[in-house]
Amino acid sequence: MTQLGMLCIIGALLIGQCTALIRVPLHKTRSLRRLMSDNGMSLDDLRALGMRVGSLDSSVSPELPVERLTNFMDAQYYGLISIGTPPQNFSVLFDTGSSNLWVPSIHCSFLDVACWVHRRYNSKKSSSYVKNGTEFSIRYGRGSLSGFISQDTVSVAGLSVPGQQFGEAVKQPGITFAVARFDGVLGMAYPSISVANVTPVFDTAMAAKLLPQNIFSVYISRDMAAEVGGELILGGIDPQYFSGDLHYVNVTRKAYWQIQMDRVDVGNQLTLCKAGCQSIVDTGTSLMVGPAEEIRALHKAIGALPLLMGEYFIDCKKIPSLPVISFNIGGKTFNLTGEDYILKVIKKCCHYVFASPPSMCVSFCPGVSDGRVHLSIGLHGHGHPPSCRAPLDPGRRVHWEVLHRVRQEHRPGGLRCGQVDD
């Protein structure tokens, strides 16, 4: 059977009994922006900071793959893994927008601030370490993260993946990783965008038949004050989080989790992505991303004003009267109210949107805003997608997000949509 990459929009999910699931608690840190605001930084201070830090570089180097952690100041969800024998622990961002695992190296530059404020991998302390030495670089906004490839046993919530290649980072650019609460990144996207042809951790686990099912799922709490931000589940899905029908949308390119967006409507006053456009759903990006011209038009339509670094803000009092933003994907319409797409911060309400390459349309990966409806992604699968039978009910409050990945010969896979009860 021809393998199809499937992406689904999740509102709810009902699946059979799940056994032997591997669970990784996800922790949500207070954002750097929230910390600065709580410590008395005004909007003017934040604007000044944005000018000093500079806007994100949207240029793409032909030599280096690009992975942008554009929203590190707004929200971070991370979990724990270990590398080596005996295990060396690291906190990582589980990121479907990239495919490589990397952590800081004991061999990092003395001038690398990010390295010295995070845990570092020491190959000399691991009996299962295998030298590789291939150099790698991943381009970020104003610099590139670089280092070399090594091989060791990687453990995720007790699941040991032997012989896993990963990056030892010796240079990390700018302040992005210096202020991050996570030590590194564990990519969960397709192997086709992996740097240095490294097989992603989940793909290695699948090839070794280490999982009861070739599925992973992610639960992300929408409680801004919760210490535990959610859960990554390897090998299946926990049915206690779901109810409803399943719906599927094809992945249009097996690299990032890329799908066809049919259109985006801002109330009755504006239509974006009129001829359809490509969108990416990414667990490493918690906010909306889109081409600058269309995003400016969207914010003009809702009355938001520029803040800094491509972001906008709006008076919280206007939230009840804001237009519904509707995303049409796979023939189904998903509505976001003002409560859904506005992120509340101290004294102000900010609606964060970052500019992205012109070929990109709007995508939304929730778990950050205080809204009720959200989109998520699933990864590999086989078979043809069934038609959507029920739209999301915007009247039901959603407190979580799920992402799952399927690679099985005789069952369809992908992302799904439905509704979730309170």
Secondary structure, DSSP 8 states (H G I E B T S, - for coil): --EEEEE---S--------S-EEEEEEEE--HHHHHHHTT--HHHHHHHHHHH--------SSS-B---TTTTT-EEEEEEEETTTTEEEEEEEETT---EEEEBTT--TT-HHHHTS--B-GGG-TT-EEEEEEEEEEETTEEEEEEEEEEEEEETTEEEEEEEEEEEEE--TTTTTS-SSSEEEE-S-GGG-GGG---HHHHHHHTT-SSSS-EEEEE---TT-SEEEEEEESS--GGG--S----EE-SEETTEEEEE-EEEETTTEEESTT-EEEE--TT--SEEEEHHHHHHHHHHHT-EE-STT-EEE-GGGGGGS--EEEEETTEEEEE-HHHH-EE-SSSEEE-EEEE-TTB--B---SSSS-S-----B-EEES----------TTS-------B----SSSB-S--------
